[in-house]
Every structure is written in structure tokens, then in C-alpha cells.
């Protein structure tokens, strides 16, 4: 099973930009539905919503940094297949953070609330 050649080279800049955008959506969704719900169990105020704003705002610089590395590639380098390994590594780190951080934060909040309860 080989890969299908669609007649154009992959643009690593666009691919990473797309991954960052989707990862931010997933991260924010998980923060809303997982972490904020855990915070609501321990605190009944506007704190969960304030925490959501802080947590989402905190991840944006990291995503911009990940995207900048690829955005600054020259047009020739942007389609260089030898960068595939580096792209996959950065993609893995991005998605591990987007999915892992909300789950880790939720676990930490639940532990904190169980200790103080």
C-alpha cells in the first residue's frame, strides 16, 4: 500500500496552521466540558469560568510558538519531504498537549477538591 500522489507537495506551513487551529478547538472544548465541570463540583461561583479564560489564554502563546516555527519556512522548505519527521514530532507534541493538559488539570482539580472536602 503506497501513498497516493495528488500532484502537489504538502505545505508544512498550512498543515501545521490547520493542526494548531483544530488543536485549539479541541483543547477549548475539553476545558469547557471536562475541566470546568470538575471545577463546578468543587467551587460554586464564577471561578470555573475565570479559570477557563486563563487556561485557554495560557495555551495560545505555546500554539503560536509551534506554528511560527513552520510559518517562517521558505516556499521551498515548506514542501520539503525531509521535514516530515520533524513535522510529525511537533504534531504529536501539539496534540498530546491539547488533549492531555485538560485531562491532567481535571485530575489535579479532582484530587485537590477531594483533599479539601
Biopython code that builds the backbone (N, CA, C, O; Angstrom):
import numpy as np
from Bio.PDB.StructureBuilder import StructureBuilder

atoms = [
    (1, "UNK", "N", (0.836, -1.184, 0.000)),
    (1, "UNK", "CA", (0.000, 0.000, 0.000)),
    (1, "UNK", "C", (0.876, 1.241, 0.000)),
    (1, "UNK", "O", (1.552, 1.518, 0.990)),
    (2, "UNK", "N", (0.875, 1.973, -1.065)),
    (2, "UNK", "CA", (1.653, 3.203, -1.169)),
    (2, "UNK", "C", (0.776, 4.406, -0.914)),
    (2, "UNK", "O", (-0.440, 4.303, -0.747)),
    (3, "UNK", "N", (1.423, 5.533, -0.889)),
    (3, "UNK", "CA", (0.666, 6.768, -0.727)),
    (3, "UNK", "C", (0.191, 7.244, -2.085)),
    (3, "UNK", "O", (0.824, 6.970, -3.104)),
    (4, "UNK", "N", (-0.894, 7.939, -2.097)),
    (4, "UNK", "CA", (-1.458, 8.467, -3.328)),
    (4, "UNK", "C", (-0.843, 9.831, -3.588)),
    (4, "UNK", "O", (-0.830, 10.687, -2.703)),
    (5, "UNK", "N", (-0.336, 10.036, -4.791)),
    (5, "UNK", "CA", (0.235, 11.325, -5.168)),
    (5, "UNK", "C", (-0.848, 12.138, -5.851)),
    (5, "UNK", "O", (-1.335, 11.765, -6.918)),
    (6, "UNK", "N", (-1.222, 13.240, -5.241)),
    (6, "UNK", "CA", (-2.276, 14.093, -5.794)),
    (6, "UNK", "C", (-1.713, 15.189, -6.686)),
    (6, "UNK", "O", (-2.434, 16.119, -7.048)),
    (7, "UNK", "N", (-0.430, 15.096, -7.049)),
    (7, "UNK", "CA", (0.149, 16.051, -7.968)),
    (7, "UNK", "C", (0.649, 17.336, -7.334)),
    (7, "UNK", "O", (1.106, 18.230, -8.047)),
    (8, "UNK", "N", (0.578, 17.455, -6.024)),
    (8, "UNK", "CA", (1.102, 18.654, -5.369)),
    (8, "UNK", "C", (1.775, 18.253, -4.068)),
    (8, "UNK", "O", (1.386, 17.287, -3.412)),
    (9, "UNK", "N", (2.785, 19.017, -3.716)),
    (9, "UNK", "CA", (3.525, 18.734, -2.493)),
    (9, "UNK", "C", (2.763, 19.283, -1.294)),
    (9, "UNK", "O", (2.038, 20.272, -1.393)),
    (10, "UNK", "N", (2.944, 18.627, -0.182)),
    (10, "UNK", "CA", (2.312, 19.084, 1.049)),
    (10, "UNK", "C", (3.013, 20.346, 1.539)),
    (10, "UNK", "O", (4.241, 20.427, 1.523)),
    (11, "UNK", "N", (2.246, 21.310, 1.966)),
    (11, "UNK", "CA", (2.793, 22.553, 2.512)),
    (11, "UNK", "C", (2.776, 22.427, 4.032)),
    (11, "UNK", "O", (1.717, 22.499, 4.657)),
    (12, "UNK", "N", (3.961, 22.239, 4.625)),
    (12, "UNK", "CA", (4.060, 22.047, 6.072)),
    (12, "UNK", "C", (3.541, 23.256, 6.834)),
    (12, "UNK", "O", (3.034, 23.108, 7.946)),
    (13, "UNK", "N", (3.657, 24.453, 6.260)),
    (13, "UNK", "CA", (3.170, 25.668, 6.932)),
    (13, "UNK", "C", (1.661, 25.597, 7.122)),
    (13, "UNK", "O", (1.158, 25.810, 8.226)),
    (14, "UNK", "N", (0.949, 25.300, 6.058)),
    (14, "UNK", "CA", (-0.512, 25.215, 6.125)),
    (14, "UNK", "C", (-0.945, 24.039, 6.992)),
    (14, "UNK", "O", (-1.895, 24.143, 7.769)),
    (15, "UNK", "N", (-0.243, 22.926, 6.853)),
    (15, "UNK", "CA", (-0.599, 21.740, 7.634)),
    (15, "UNK", "C", (-0.484, 22.010, 9.134)),
    (15, "UNK", "O", (-1.361, 21.615, 9.903)),
    (16, "UNK", "N", (0.597, 22.683, 9.557)),
    (16, "UNK", "CA", (0.742, 22.973, 10.984)),
    (16, "UNK", "C", (-0.274, 24.014, 11.426)),
    (16, "UNK", "O", (-0.822, 23.916, 12.524)),
    (17, "UNK", "N", (-0.530, 24.998, 10.594)),
    (17, "UNK", "CA", (-1.532, 26.009, 10.925)),
    (17, "UNK", "C", (-2.900, 25.357, 11.126)),
    (17, "UNK", "O", (-3.622, 25.700, 12.063)),
    (18, "UNK", "N", (-3.252, 24.428, 10.256)),
    (18, "UNK", "CA", (-4.517, 23.703, 10.398)),
    (18, "UNK", "C", (-4.537, 22.879, 11.679)),
    (18, "UNK", "O", (-5.547, 22.851, 12.383)),
    (19, "UNK", "N", (-3.425, 22.205, 11.987)),
    (19, "UNK", "CA", (-3.346, 21.409, 13.208)),
    (19, "UNK", "C", (-3.478, 22.278, 14.447)),
    (19, "UNK", "O", (-4.164, 21.903, 15.398)),
    (20, "UNK", "N", (-2.827, 23.433, 14.445)),
    (20, "UNK", "CA", (-2.907, 24.341, 15.597)),
    (20, "UNK", "C", (-4.341, 24.817, 15.794)),
    (20, "UNK", "O", (-4.839, 24.845, 16.919)),
    (21, "UNK", "N", (-5.002, 25.191, 14.710)),
    (21, "UNK", "CA", (-6.389, 25.666, 14.818)),
    (21, "UNK", "C", (-7.299, 24.579, 15.381)),
    (21, "UNK", "O", (-8.102, 24.840, 16.277)),
    (22, "UNK", "N", (-7.175, 23.373, 14.861)),
    (22, "UNK", "CA", (-8.016, 22.275, 15.357)),
    (22, "UNK", "C", (-7.663, 21.902, 16.792)),
    (22, "UNK", "O", (-8.550, 21.608, 17.595)),
    (23, "UNK", "N", (-6.375, 21.912, 17.117)),
    (23, "UNK", "CA", (-5.961, 21.581, 18.480)),
    (23, "UNK", "C", (-6.502, 22.599, 19.480)),
    (23, "UNK", "O", (-6.892, 22.230, 20.588)),
    (24, "UNK", "N", (-6.529, 23.879, 19.101)),
    (24, "UNK", "CA", (-7.099, 24.898, 19.990)),
    (24, "UNK", "C", (-8.588, 24.664, 20.221)),
    (24, "UNK", "O", (-9.085, 24.853, 21.331)),
    (25, "UNK", "N", (-9.293, 24.257, 19.180)),
    (25, "UNK", "CA", (-10.724, 23.961, 19.323)),
    (25, "UNK", "C", (-10.926, 22.774, 20.255)),
    (25, "UNK", "O", (-11.774, 22.817, 21.146)),
    (26, "UNK", "N", (-10.148, 21.714, 20.052)),
    (26, "UNK", "CA", (-10.260, 20.523, 20.903)),
    (26, "UNK", "C", (-9.884, 20.861, 22.340)),
    (26, "UNK", "O", (-10.589, 20.472, 23.271)),
    (27, "UNK", "N", (-8.787, 21.577, 22.528)),
    (27, "UNK", "CA", (-8.337, 21.970, 23.863)),
    (27, "UNK", "C", (-9.419, 22.777, 24.582)),
    (27, "UNK", "O", (-9.743, 22.507, 25.738)),
    (28, "UNK", "N", (-9.971, 23.768, 23.884)),
    (28, "UNK", "CA", (-11.007, 24.612, 24.488)),
    (28, "UNK", "C", (-12.250, 23.797, 24.812)),
    (28, "UNK", "O", (-12.845, 23.965, 25.877)),
    (29, "UNK", "N", (-12.643, 22.921, 23.904)),
    (29, "UNK", "CA", (-13.804, 22.065, 24.152)),
    (29, "UNK", "C", (-13.605, 21.177, 25.364)),
    (29, "UNK", "O", (-14.502, 21.042, 26.197)),
    (30, "UNK", "N", (-12.434, 20.575, 25.465)),
    (30, "UNK", "CA", (-12.153, 19.735, 26.632)),
    (30, "UNK", "C", (-12.119, 20.569, 27.908)),
    (30, "UNK", "O", (-12.605, 20.125, 28.948)),
    (31, "UNK", "N", (-11.553, 21.763, 27.842)),
    (31, "UNK", "CA", (-11.546, 22.628, 29.025)),
    (31, "UNK", "C", (-12.973, 22.942, 29.455)),
    (31, "UNK", "O", (-13.283, 22.920, 30.646)),
    (32, "UNK", "N", (-13.837, 23.234, 28.495)),
    (32, "UNK", "CA", (-15.222, 23.583, 28.817)),
    (32, "UNK", "C", (-15.962, 22.393, 29.411)),
    (32, "UNK", "O", (-16.587, 22.510, 30.465)),
    (33, "UNK", "N", (-15.895, 21.257, 28.743)),
    (33, "UNK", "CA", (-16.740, 20.130, 29.131)),
    (33, "UNK", "C", (-16.140, 19.232, 30.198)),
    (33, "UNK", "O", (-16.875, 18.505, 30.866)),
    (34, "UNK", "N", (-14.831, 19.261, 30.376)),
    (34, "UNK", "CA", (-14.212, 18.378, 31.363)),
    (34, "UNK", "C", (-13.714, 19.174, 32.568)),
    (34, "UNK", "O", (-14.146, 18.937, 33.696)),
    (35, "UNK", "N", (-12.819, 20.105, 32.329)),
    (35, "UNK", "CA", (-12.195, 20.828, 33.438)),
    (35, "UNK", "C", (-13.175, 21.740, 34.158)),
    (35, "UNK", "O", (-13.213, 21.749, 35.388)),
    (36, "UNK", "N", (-13.967, 22.507, 33.418)),
    (36, "UNK", "CA", (-14.916, 23.421, 34.066)),
    (36, "UNK", "C", (-15.945, 22.635, 34.870)),
    (36, "UNK", "O", (-16.337, 23.068, 35.954)),
    (37, "UNK", "N", (-16.387, 21.495, 34.362)),
    (37, "UNK", "CA", (-17.327, 20.673, 35.132)),
    (37, "UNK", "C", (-16.687, 20.174, 36.423)),
    (37, "UNK", "O", (-17.353, 20.111, 37.457)),
    (38, "UNK", "N", (-15.407, 19.819, 36.377)),
    (38, "UNK", "CA", (-14.716, 19.401, 37.600)),
    (38, "UNK", "C", (-14.595, 20.568, 38.569)),
    (38, "UNK", "O", (-14.747, 20.392, 39.777)),
    (39, "UNK", "N", (-14.324, 21.755, 38.047)),
    (39, "UNK", "CA", (-14.244, 22.936, 38.911)),
    (39, "UNK", "C", (-15.593, 23.254, 39.541)),
    (39, "UNK", "O", (-15.660, 23.648, 40.705)),
    (40, "UNK", "N", (-16.657, 23.085, 38.781)),
    (40, "UNK", "CA", (-18.001, 23.363, 39.315)),
    (40, "UNK", "C", (-18.326, 22.450, 40.490)),
    (40, "UNK", "O", (-19.049, 22.844, 41.405)),
    (41, "UNK", "N", (-17.793, 21.227, 40.466)),
    (41, "UNK", "CA", (-18.039, 20.296, 41.568)),
    (41, "UNK", "C", (-17.401, 20.789, 42.860)),
    (41, "UNK", "O", (-17.918, 20.536, 43.948)),
    (42, "UNK", "N", (-16.275, 21.494, 42.741)),
    (42, "UNK", "CA", (-15.561, 21.943, 43.926)),
    (42, "UNK", "C", (-15.835, 23.379, 44.314)),
    (42, "UNK", "O", (-15.638, 23.755, 45.469)),
    (43, "UNK", "N", (-16.284, 24.185, 43.373)),
    (43, "UNK", "CA", (-16.480, 25.611, 43.624)),
    (43, "UNK", "C", (-17.778, 26.045, 42.957)),
    (43, "UNK", "O", (-18.018, 25.739, 41.789)),
    (44, "UNK", "N", (-18.604, 26.750, 43.696)),
    (44, "UNK", "CA", (-19.865, 27.219, 43.109)),
    (44, "UNK", "C", (-19.838, 28.738, 42.983)),
    (44, "UNK", "O", (-20.479, 29.452, 43.754)),
    (45, "UNK", "N", (-19.095, 29.211, 42.010)),
    (45, "UNK", "CA", (-19.009, 30.651, 41.764)),
    (45, "UNK", "C", (-18.607, 30.855, 40.311)),
    (45, "UNK", "O", (-18.740, 29.958, 39.478)),
    (46, "UNK", "N", (-18.120, 32.037, 40.030)),
    (46, "UNK", "CA", (-17.647, 32.314, 38.672)),
    (46, "UNK", "C", (-16.208, 31.847, 38.468)),
    (46, "UNK", "O", (-15.665, 32.003, 37.374)),
    (47, "UNK", "N", (-15.582, 31.280, 39.495)),
    (47, "UNK", "CA", (-14.202, 30.812, 39.384)),
    (47, "UNK", "C", (-13.988, 29.843, 38.220)),
    (47, "UNK", "O", (-12.993, 29.981, 37.508)),
    (48, "UNK", "N", (-14.873, 28.872, 37.993)),
    (48, "UNK", "CA", (-14.642, 27.968, 36.857)),
    (48, "UNK", "C", (-14.544, 28.700, 35.520)),
    (48, "UNK", "O", (-13.743, 28.328, 34.663)),
    (49, "UNK", "N", (-15.343, 29.721, 35.347)),
    (49, "UNK", "CA", (-15.334, 30.451, 34.079)),
    (49, "UNK", "C", (-14.094, 31.336, 33.965)),
    (49, "UNK", "O", (-13.526, 31.482, 32.883)),
    (50, "UNK", "N", (-13.683, 31.920, 35.076)),
    (50, "UNK", "CA", (-12.448, 32.701, 35.094)),
    (50, "UNK", "C", (-11.255, 31.789, 34.812)),
    (50, "UNK", "O", (-10.351, 32.150, 34.059)),
    (51, "UNK", "N", (-11.264, 30.613, 35.421)),
    (51, "UNK", "CA", (-10.189, 29.639, 35.189)),
    (51, "UNK", "C", (-10.150, 29.216, 33.723)),
    (51, "UNK", "O", (-9.072, 29.042, 33.155)),
    (52, "UNK", "N", (-11.316, 29.052, 33.115)),
    (52, "UNK", "CA", (-11.381, 28.684, 31.695)),
    (52, "UNK", "C", (-10.691, 29.739, 30.834)),
    (52, "UNK", "O", (-9.910, 29.409, 29.942)),
    (53, "UNK", "N", (-10.982, 30.996, 31.105)),
    (53, "UNK", "CA", (-10.368, 32.088, 30.337)),
    (53, "UNK", "C", (-8.849, 32.057, 30.495)),
    (53, "UNK", "O", (-8.117, 32.198, 29.516)),
    (54, "UNK", "N", (-8.382, 31.875, 31.719)),
    (54, "UNK", "CA", (-6.940, 31.836, 31.983)),
    (54, "UNK", "C", (-6.300, 30.638, 31.283)),
    (54, "UNK", "O", (-5.251, 30.776, 30.654)),
    (55, "UNK", "N", (-6.922, 29.468, 31.390)),
    (55, "UNK", "CA", (-6.342, 28.257, 30.805)),
    (55, "UNK", "C", (-6.285, 28.318, 29.285)),
    (55, "UNK", "O", (-5.315, 27.862, 28.680)),
    (56, "UNK", "N", (-7.310, 28.873, 28.674)),
    (56, "UNK", "CA", (-7.312, 28.996, 27.210)),
    (56, "UNK", "C", (-6.304, 30.062, 26.781)),
    (56, "UNK", "O", (-5.560, 29.864, 25.821)),
    (57, "UNK", "N", (-6.280, 31.183, 27.484)),
    (57, "UNK", "CA", (-5.329, 32.245, 27.135)),
    (57, "UNK", "C", (-3.884, 31.781, 27.319)),
    (57, "UNK", "O", (-2.998, 32.216, 26.583)),
    (58, "UNK", "N", (-3.641, 30.913, 28.283)),
    (58, "UNK", "CA", (-2.281, 30.450, 28.560)),
    (58, "UNK", "C", (-1.734, 29.548, 27.457)),
    (58, "UNK", "O", (-0.521, 29.503, 27.251)),
    (59, "UNK", "N", (-2.589, 28.838, 26.755)),
    (59, "UNK", "CA", (-2.114, 27.900, 25.738)),
    (59, "UNK", "C", (-1.832, 28.593, 24.406)),
    (59, "UNK", "O", (-1.072, 28.073, 23.588)),
    (60, "UNK", "N", (-2.427, 29.744, 24.184)),
    (60, "UNK", "CA", (-2.280, 30.420, 22.888)),
    (60, "UNK", "C", (-0.822, 30.757, 22.567)),
    (60, "UNK", "O", (-0.399, 30.509, 21.438)),
    (61, "UNK", "N", (-0.028, 31.308, 23.492)),
    (61, "UNK", "CA", (1.380, 31.575, 23.143)),
    (61, "UNK", "C", (2.148, 30.311, 22.750)),
    (61, "UNK", "O", (2.979, 30.352, 21.844)),
    (62, "UNK", "N", (1.881, 29.206, 23.413)),
    (62, "UNK", "CA", (2.559, 27.954, 23.061)),
    (62, "UNK", "C", (2.172, 27.506, 21.654)),
    (62, "UNK", "O", (3.016, 27.032, 20.893)),
    (63, "UNK", "N", (0.909, 27.654, 21.316)),
    (63, "UNK", "CA", (0.462, 27.285, 19.970)),
    (63, "UNK", "C", (1.059, 28.215, 18.923)),
    (63, "UNK", "O", (1.445, 27.771, 17.842)),
    (64, "UNK", "N", (1.133, 29.483, 19.235)),
    (64, "UNK", "CA", (1.736, 30.442, 18.291)),
    (64, "UNK", "C", (3.210, 30.118, 18.071)),
    (64, "UNK", "O", (3.714, 30.239, 16.954)),
    (65, "UNK", "N", (3.902, 29.705, 19.133)),
    (65, "UNK", "CA", (5.305, 29.329, 19.011)),
    (65, "UNK", "C", (5.445, 28.107, 18.103)),
    (65, "UNK", "O", (6.312, 28.080, 17.230)),
    (66, "UNK", "N", (4.600, 27.105, 18.304)),
    (66, "UNK", "CA", (4.654, 25.899, 17.473)),
    (66, "UNK", "C", (4.367, 26.234, 16.013)),
    (66, "UNK", "O", (5.010, 25.703, 15.108)),
    (67, "UNK", "N", (3.410, 27.109, 15.794)),
    (67, "UNK", "CA", (3.042, 27.478, 14.430)),
    (67, "UNK", "C", (4.125, 28.343, 13.777)),
    (67, "UNK", "O", (4.379, 28.208, 12.579)),
    (68, "UNK", "N", (4.763, 29.222, 14.543)),
    (68, "UNK", "CA", (5.770, 30.136, 13.992)),
    (68, "UNK", "C", (6.940, 29.377, 13.386)),
    (68, "UNK", "O", (7.463, 29.767, 12.342)),
    (69, "UNK", "N", (7.346, 28.309, 14.027)),
    (69, "UNK", "CA", (8.461, 27.507, 13.522)),
    (69, "UNK", "C", (8.202, 27.079, 12.088)),
    (69, "UNK", "O", (9.120, 27.058, 11.268)),
    (70, "UNK", "N", (6.975, 26.742, 11.786)),
    (70, "UNK", "CA", (6.626, 26.254, 10.453)),
    (70, "UNK", "C", (6.222, 27.392, 9.525)),
    (70, "UNK", "O", (6.478, 27.328, 8.322)),
    (71, "UNK", "N", (5.606, 28.411, 10.056)),
    (71, "UNK", "CA", (5.146, 29.543, 9.243)),
    (71, "UNK", "C", (6.310, 30.267, 8.582)),
    (71, "UNK", "O", (6.166, 30.796, 7.480)),
    (72, "UNK", "N", (7.450, 30.295, 9.237)),
    (72, "UNK", "CA", (8.607, 31.027, 8.737)),
    (72, "UNK", "C", (9.440, 30.256, 7.711)),
    (72, "UNK", "O", (10.484, 30.741, 7.273)),
    (73, "UNK", "N", (8.992, 29.069, 7.329)),
    (73, "UNK", "CA", (9.722, 28.303, 6.313)),
    (73, "UNK", "C", (9.645, 29.000, 4.958)),
    (73, "UNK", "O", (8.648, 29.645, 4.632)),
    (74, "UNK", "N", (10.693, 28.862, 4.191)),
    (74, "UNK", "CA", (10.676, 29.382, 2.819)),
    (74, "UNK", "C", (9.721, 28.523, 1.988)),
    (74, "UNK", "O", (9.395, 27.407, 2.393)),
    (75, "UNK", "N", (9.272, 29.018, 0.843)),
    (75, "UNK", "CA", (8.381, 28.213, -0.006)),
    (75, "UNK", "C", (8.999, 26.865, -0.398)),
    (75, "UNK", "O", (8.291, 25.863, -0.502)),
    (76, "UNK", "N", (10.307, 26.843, -0.614)),
    (76, "UNK", "CA", (10.970, 25.584, -0.971)),
    (76, "UNK", "C", (10.966, 24.614, 0.207)),
    (76, "UNK", "O", (10.651, 23.435, 0.049)),
    (77, "UNK", "N", (11.317, 25.115, 1.382)),
    (77, "UNK", "CA", (11.362, 24.268, 2.577)),
    (77, "UNK", "C", (9.966, 23.813, 2.991)),
    (77, "UNK", "O", (9.811, 22.745, 3.584)),
    (78, "UNK", "N", (8.959, 24.612, 2.684)),
    (78, "UNK", "CA", (7.588, 24.289, 3.097)),
    (78, "UNK", "C", (7.079, 23.001, 2.470)),
    (78, "UNK", "O", (6.143, 22.390, 2.985)),
    (79, "UNK", "N", (7.681, 22.583, 1.368)),
    (79, "UNK", "CA", (7.241, 21.339, 0.729)),
    (79, "UNK", "C", (8.340, 20.280, 0.736)),
    (79, "UNK", "O", (8.264, 19.298, -0.003)),
    (80, "UNK", "N", (9.355, 20.477, 1.566)),
    (80, "UNK", "CA", (10.475, 19.542, 1.658)),
    (80, "UNK", "C", (10.052, 18.310, 2.464)),
    (80, "UNK", "O", (9.790, 18.400, 3.663)),
    (81, "UNK", "N", (9.990, 17.175, 1.796)),
    (81, "UNK", "CA", (9.543, 15.935, 2.449)),
    (81, "UNK", "C", (10.489, 15.469, 3.549)),
    (81, "UNK", "O", (10.097, 14.667, 4.397)),
    (82, "UNK", "N", (11.729, 15.960, 3.550)),
    (82, "UNK", "CA", (12.658, 15.550, 4.604)),
    (82, "UNK", "C", (12.256, 16.123, 5.967)),
    (82, "UNK", "O", (12.787, 15.698, 6.993)),
    (83, "UNK", "N", (11.335, 17.073, 5.989)),
    (83, "UNK", "CA", (10.851, 17.653, 7.248)),
    (83, "UNK", "C", (9.684, 16.871, 7.850)),
    (83, "UNK", "O", (9.162, 17.238, 8.903)),
    (84, "UNK", "N", (9.284, 15.806, 7.186)),
    (84, "UNK", "CA", (8.116, 15.048, 7.647)),
    (84, "UNK", "C", (8.280, 14.537, 9.079)),
    (84, "UNK", "O", (7.343, 14.615, 9.873)),
    (85, "UNK", "N", (9.460, 14.017, 9.414)),
    (85, "UNK", "CA", (9.693, 13.514, 10.772)),
    (85, "UNK", "C", (9.568, 14.606, 11.824)),
    (85, "UNK", "O", (8.956, 14.403, 12.873)),
    (86, "UNK", "N", (10.148, 15.757, 11.537)),
    (86, "UNK", "CA", (10.052, 16.885, 12.470)),
    (86, "UNK", "C", (8.615, 17.372, 12.587)),
    (86, "UNK", "O", (8.155, 17.722, 13.674)),
    (87, "UNK", "N", (7.908, 17.393, 11.459)),
    (87, "UNK", "CA", (6.507, 17.806, 11.472)),
    (87, "UNK", "C", (5.688, 16.857, 12.341)),
    (87, "UNK", "O", (4.893, 17.297, 13.172)),
    (88, "UNK", "N", (5.885, 15.553, 12.146)),
    (88, "UNK", "CA", (5.128, 14.563, 12.934)),
    (88, "UNK", "C", (5.441, 14.693, 14.422)),
    (88, "UNK", "O", (4.546, 14.559, 15.256)),
    (89, "UNK", "N", (6.701, 14.952, 14.761)),
    (89, "UNK", "CA", (7.065, 15.139, 16.170)),
    (89, "UNK", "C", (6.327, 16.336, 16.755)),
    (89, "UNK", "O", (5.718, 16.234, 17.820)),
    (90, "UNK", "N", (6.381, 17.476, 16.058)),
    (90, "UNK", "CA", (5.700, 18.676, 16.544)),
    (90, "UNK", "C", (4.190, 18.475, 16.591)),
    (90, "UNK", "O", (3.522, 18.961, 17.504)),
    (91, "UNK", "N", (3.661, 17.768, 15.620)),
    (91, "UNK", "CA", (2.230, 17.469, 15.578)),
    (91, "UNK", "C", (1.839, 16.613, 16.785)),
    (91, "UNK", "O", (0.812, 16.859, 17.418)),
    (92, "UNK", "N", (2.653, 15.614, 17.099)),
    (92, "UNK", "CA", (2.380, 14.754, 18.250)),
    (92, "UNK", "C", (2.398, 15.556, 19.550)),
    (92, "UNK", "O", (1.509, 15.404, 20.388)),
    (93, "UNK", "N", (3.408, 16.407, 19.719)),
    (93, "UNK", "CA", (3.511, 17.228, 20.932)),
    (93, "UNK", "C", (2.298, 18.147, 21.054)),
    (93, "UNK", "O", (1.719, 18.287, 22.131)),
    (94, "UNK", "N", (1.925, 18.767, 19.947)),
    (94, "UNK", "CA", (0.769, 19.671, 19.934)),
    (94, "UNK", "C", (-0.499, 18.948, 20.380)),
    (94, "UNK", "O", (-1.221, 19.434, 21.251)),
    (95, "UNK", "N", (-0.767, 17.791, 19.784)),
    (95, "UNK", "CA", (-1.993, 17.064, 20.104)),
    (95, "UNK", "C", (-1.946, 16.423, 21.489)),
    (95, "UNK", "O", (-2.973, 16.329, 22.161)),
    (96, "UNK", "N", (-0.773, 15.985, 21.916)),
    (96, "UNK", "CA", (-0.648, 15.442, 23.276)),
    (96, "UNK", "C", (-0.964, 16.525, 24.302)),
    (96, "UNK", "O", (-1.618, 16.260, 25.311)),
    (97, "UNK", "N", (-0.503, 17.736, 24.043)),
    (97, "UNK", "CA", (-0.796, 18.851, 24.953)),
    (97, "UNK", "C", (-2.268, 19.246, 24.885)),
    (97, "UNK", "O", (-2.893, 19.491, 25.917)),
    (98, "UNK", "N", (-2.822, 19.310, 23.679)),
    (98, "UNK", "CA", (-4.220, 19.732, 23.516)),
    (98, "UNK", "C", (-5.182, 18.775, 24.207)),
    (98, "UNK", "O", (-6.192, 19.202, 24.766)),
    (99, "UNK", "N", (-4.876, 17.502, 24.170)),
    (99, "UNK", "CA", (-5.758, 16.507, 24.794)),
    (99, "UNK", "C", (-5.330, 16.224, 26.232)),
    (99, "UNK", "O", (-6.173, 16.081, 27.117)),
    (100, "UNK", "N", (-4.033, 16.144, 26.459)),
    (100, "UNK", "CA", (-3.533, 15.759, 27.772)),
    (100, "UNK", "C", (-3.680, 16.810, 28.854)),
    (100, "UNK", "O", (-4.050, 16.483, 29.981)),
    (101, "UNK", "N", (-3.397, 18.069, 28.535)),
    (101, "UNK", "CA", (-3.461, 19.113, 29.567)),
    (101, "UNK", "C", (-4.831, 19.241, 30.225)),
    (101, "UNK", "O", (-4.897, 19.296, 31.453)),
    (102, "UNK", "N", (-5.927, 19.293, 29.470)),
    (102, "UNK", "CA", (-7.228, 19.377, 30.144)),
    (102, "UNK", "C", (-7.511, 18.165, 31.034)),
    (102, "UNK", "O", (-8.095, 18.306, 32.109)),
    (103, "UNK", "N", (-7.100, 16.981, 30.591)),
    (103, "UNK", "CA", (-7.348, 15.782, 31.394)),
    (103, "UNK", "C", (-6.490, 15.777, 32.656)),
    (103, "UNK", "O", (-6.958, 15.393, 33.727)),
    (104, "UNK", "N", (-5.241, 16.203, 32.528)),
    (104, "UNK", "CA", (-4.359, 16.289, 33.696)),
    (104, "UNK", "C", (-4.869, 17.346, 34.674)),
    (104, "UNK", "O", (-4.897, 17.110, 35.881)),
    (105, "UNK", "N", (-5.273, 18.511, 34.161)),
    (105, "UNK", "CA", (-5.815, 19.562, 35.031)),
    (105, "UNK", "C", (-7.073, 19.094, 35.751)),
    (105, "UNK", "O", (-7.259, 19.372, 36.935)),
    (106, "UNK", "N", (-7.927, 18.387, 35.036)),
    (106, "UNK", "CA", (-9.149, 17.867, 35.654)),
    (106, "UNK", "C", (-8.806, 16.914, 36.789)),
    (106, "UNK", "O", (-9.393, 16.993, 37.869)),
    (107, "UNK", "N", (-7.861, 16.018, 36.550)),
    (107, "UNK", "CA", (-7.448, 15.081, 37.597)),
    (107, "UNK", "C", (-6.876, 15.826, 38.801)),
    (107, "UNK", "O", (-7.171, 15.479, 39.944)),
    (108, "UNK", "N", (-6.063, 16.844, 38.548)),
    (108, "UNK", "CA", (-5.497, 17.629, 39.653)),
    (108, "UNK", "C", (-6.575, 18.349, 40.453)),
    (108, "UNK", "O", (-6.541, 18.354, 41.683)),
    (109, "UNK", "N", (-7.531, 18.955, 39.757)),
    (109, "UNK", "CA", (-8.620, 19.638, 40.461)),
    (109, "UNK", "C", (-9.437, 18.655, 41.291)),
    (109, "UNK", "O", (-9.815, 18.965, 42.421)),
    (110, "UNK", "N", (-9.710, 17.484, 40.749)),
    (110, "UNK", "CA", (-10.491, 16.491, 41.499)),
    (110, "UNK", "C", (-9.740, 16.031, 42.742)),
    (110, "UNK", "O", (-10.344, 15.837, 43.797)),
    (111, "UNK", "N", (-8.430, 15.855, 42.624)),
    (111, "UNK", "CA", (-7.628, 15.474, 43.788)),
    (111, "UNK", "C", (-7.645, 16.599, 44.821)),
    (111, "UNK", "O", (-7.816, 16.347, 46.013)),
    (112, "UNK", "N", (-7.466, 17.838, 44.365)),
    (112, "UNK", "CA", (-7.487, 18.982, 45.290)),
    (112, "UNK", "C", (-8.821, 19.078, 46.020)),
    (112, "UNK", "O", (-8.856, 19.314, 47.228)),
    (113, "UNK", "N", (-9.910, 18.895, 45.293)),
    (113, "UNK", "CA", (-11.226, 19.017, 45.918)),
    (113, "UNK", "C", (-11.526, 17.846, 46.844)),
    (113, "UNK", "O", (-12.244, 18.014, 47.830)),
    (114, "UNK", "N", (-10.995, 16.669, 46.548)),
    (114, "UNK", "CA", (-11.234, 15.525, 47.430)),
    (114, "UNK", "C", (-10.439, 15.667, 48.725)),
    (114, "UNK", "O", (-10.881, 15.196, 49.773)),
    (115, "UNK", "N", (-9.283, 16.304, 48.669)),
    (115, "UNK", "CA", (-8.463, 16.523, 49.860)),
    (115, "UNK", "C", (-9.083, 17.591, 50.749)),
    (115, "UNK", "O", (-9.048, 17.476, 51.974)),
    (116, "UNK", "N", (-9.652, 18.632, 50.137)),
    (116, "UNK", "CA", (-10.227, 19.727, 50.920)),
    (116, "UNK", "C", (-11.659, 19.446, 51.357)),
    (116, "UNK", "O", (-12.212, 20.186, 52.170)),
    (117, "UNK", "N", (-12.257, 18.398, 50.834)),
    (117, "UNK", "CA", (-13.658, 18.098, 51.178)),
    (117, "UNK", "C", (-13.782, 17.418, 52.513)),
    (117, "UNK", "O", (-14.891, 17.101, 52.944)),
]
sb = StructureBuilder()
sb.init_structure("model")
sb.init_model(0)
sb.init_chain("A")
sb.init_seg("    ")
for serial, (resi, resn, name, xyz) in enumerate(atoms, 1):
    if name == "N":
        sb.init_residue(resn, " ", resi, " ")
    sb.init_atom(name, np.array(xyz, "f"), 0.0, 1.0, " ", f" {name:<3s}", serial, name[0])
structure = sb.get_structure()
